[in-house]
Every structure is written in C-alpha cells, then in structure tokens.
Amino acid sequence: MRLFAFLLLLATTLSARAEVVDITNAELARLAISGVPVIDIRTEGEWKETGIVPGSRLITLFDEKGRADAPAWLAKVKEVAKPDQPVIVICRSGNRTKMASQLLAQQGGYAKVYNVKDGIRAWAAEGRTLAPATTAVASCPAGARC
C-alpha cells in the first residue's frame, strides 16, 4: 500500500510540474517582450511565405511530409531554453503546437510551455509585426544563436 501511495504521489508531482498553457497573441507579445523564447516549429517554406514573429527561433518539428525526429528537435530546443525555463511554441494555426507542447512537457521535462492557440495566421490577421525569414536565419546551423 505504501508503494502505491508513493507512486501516486510521484505521478501527481510529475504531472503538476509540467504545465501547458494556451495563449492569445496579446499574451504572446507580452511574454516575448519579457524574454520568453518563441520557437516557431513551421517549415522553412512556411517561414518564408508569411514571415515570423520577430525574435523567433526557427526550429522545424514536422517536415513537409509530416515526419518528426522528436529527440533531435528536443535537443535543438534545449539549446535555446532549458527545461526549467518557460518556452513559447507557434505554428501556422495552433494544431501542430498542441503536439509540440505535449512533447516538451512530457518528454522534454519543460515545466511551463505556452502554446499559441491560433498560430501565425491569427498574428498576421491582427496586423501584428512580422519579420522576414531569411535563408541564413531559416537554416541556422546547430549551436548558433539565431
């Protein structure tokens, strides 16, 4: 019985530790200004098509065929923000970031993950500032600060 109680307590502690919060564009702007890193998980073509939230880190999760290398992606995100730091994830419409947020919280050990619920489309529709995604930024080499 004690083992069961310990495991239940451990599971509760671990699940309470990881928090995924859906945020609006206003909250995204406020958090980004305060220094919370924004990870744009879209593909290079998408970045170039629409532009990016200024200051975003461009780390593709799913390729054009919908494939993902989760361990490699997590390693790249950890170069930008450690698991004890909050992080924001954005995609085109908020669908892919739901999965990315869960991946960061559950497998990456991130305590706080902000999911931009309506994505870059809503950001652009609100007339918010977009920065161009140049080839140099979009193809940022491993270990470089983009």
N, C-alpha and C positions, 0 to 999 in steps of 0.2 A: 504494500500500500504506500509506503514512503517513496519508493521508486516512482510509482505512478504520480504522486503529488509533485515530486521533483521534476519529472518530465513535463507535467502540465505547467508548472511554474516557468520552466525553461522555454517552452513553446510560447507562452504568453509574453514573456520578456522579449524574445526574439521578434515576435510579430508586432509588439508595441514599439520596438526600436525602429523598424522600417516604416516610413510614412510617405505615401504618395498623395500629393495634393494637386487637384485640378485647378488651374488658374486662368484668369482672363488676360487679355492683352494689357490692360491697365496694371494688373499685378506683375506681369512680365516686365513691363517698362520700369516699374518701381524696384523690383528685385535686381534687374540687370544694372541699373544705376548704382545700387548699393554694393555691387561687386559679385553677385552670384553668377557663376559661369553659365552661358547659354550654349547648349550642344544642339546643333542642327543636324539631324540624322538623315536628311534627304540625300539624294544622289547629286553628283556634280552637275548634271544636266538641269536638275530642278533648281539648284542654286543659281546657275547662270540665267535661267529663264525668268525668275522672279526677283532675284536679289536675296539678301539675307538681313536679318536683324543686325544692326551694327554691333560689332564686337563678338558676334557668334563664333564658336569654334565649330569647324565643319568636319564632322566625323560620321560618315555614312554607316548605317547599320544594315539596311537591306539593299542589295544591288538591284539592277533593273529587272532581274528575273525573280525577285522576292527572296533570294537566298541571304542568309546571315551567318557570319562567323562570330558568335557571341563572345567567346573568350578573347579573341583578338580585339573586338570592339571595346569590351570592358577594360582591357589593358590600355587602349588609347584614351578612354575617358579618364582613367586613373592618372594619366599624365597631366590632365587639366585640373581635376578636382579629386581629392582623396575622399574615401567613404565617410569620413566624419564631417565633411563639408556639404552644404546643400548644393544642388545642381538643378538646372532647368533643361528640359528637353522639348524640342519643337520639330514638327514635320510639316507637311502640306496642310493637312486637315485635322490633325489630332488623333488619327487612328493608329498609325504606327508607333506614336509615342506612348500609347497605352501599354503596348508590349515592352517597349524600351524602358519605361518607368518601372514596370514589374521586374524586369531583368536587373536593373540597377539596384532595386530594393532587395530582391530575394537572392540573387546570385552575386551581386557586387558588394552587398553589405552596406549600401548607402542608407543613412539614417533619414534623410529628407530629400525627396525628389519632387520637383514641380513639373507637372505635365501641362503644357499649353494646350488647353482643350479644343480650341478651334484652329490652331495652326497658323502658318504664314499667310494663308489666303485671307483669313479674317484680319490679320495685322495689316495687310496691304489694303483691304477693303475699307478699313478705318482711316486710311490716308497716313498711316504712320511711316516713319522714315525707313527706307530700305537702302542698304549699301550694295554696290555691285560685288559679285563674287568673281574675282579674277582667277585665271588659271593658276597663278602662283599660290593664292590663298587656298583654292579648292584642292590643290594637290599637295598640301602641306606635308613635308617629309616627317617621318617618325621622329619624335623627340624635339621637333622645332616648335616654337611658340607662334601660333598663327593668330 
